[in-house]
């Protein structure tokens, strides 16, 4: 499902115009993004949890030359599905 398809579904189910649905979906996405940017966790009960995960520094290899390189530590977004979502997908 693409973002456009999600907007169309929201518009139909909530009886909104496509523009209003697009604004609503974009607001949710922006709110999640901004919370993660601040290092906060976003919990949507019944769906899952968005969080920032810290990846430690590690040693890797350059696939072209085979030389060892150090991959720096960084933060990455993560998602953990909730119990209800897991149950529905099974």
N, C-alpha and C positions, 0 to 999 in steps of 0.2 A: 504494500500500500504506500502510495506517495503522499506527500503533504497536500497536494491538490485534491486527491481522492478523500483524504481525511477531512478537509474543509467542506467538500460537497456532502459528506455524510453528516457532519455536524450541522450544516445548514438545513438539511432535510429533517433530522431528528429533533432539532431545537426550534424548527419553524422560523429560521433566520434567513436573511439575504446572504448571498455568498460573501459580500464585503464584510458584513457583521461577523460571520463565521470565521473568515480569514483573520480579522482583527482579534477575535477571541483565541483562536489557535496560536497566533503569533504572540499574543500576550502571555499565554501559558509557557510557550517555549522560551521566550525571553526571561520570564521570571525564574524558570529552572536554571537557565544559563547564568543569570546574574547571581543567584544563590550559590551555585557551584564556584563561580569566580571569587566569591567572598569566603570560600572554604566551608560553606554550610552544607548540611545534609537536607535533601528534600524527600519527605516520606509521603507517599500517596497510598493511603490505607486501601488494601484490596488489590493494589496494582504492583507497587514495588518501591524501592528506595534508590535514589540517585545520590552518589557521593563522589568525593575526590579521593583517589587512591594514590599513595606515594610509591613510586617505583625506585628501588635502590640502584646505586651505581653498579655496573657490572662490566665484565670483560667479554668482548665479542670478537668476531673475525671479519675482516674485510673480504667479501666473497670473491673479489677480483684478484687480490694479491695474496690472500691468506694471512696477512699480517694481523697481529692482535691489536685491537683498539679498545679504548675505554668508552663505554656508553654512559653518559652522565645521568645522574639521578633526575627525575622529573615527576610532575604530577599528571595524572590521567583521569578522565571521568570514568565512573563505573556505575553499573546498574545491577541491583539484586532483585529478582522478581519476588513478589509476595506470595504467601501460601495460596490465596484465592486464584491468582493468575496461573500459578503452577498447576493447580487442580484443573482449571479450565483447559489448559493446553494439552494435558495428558489425554 
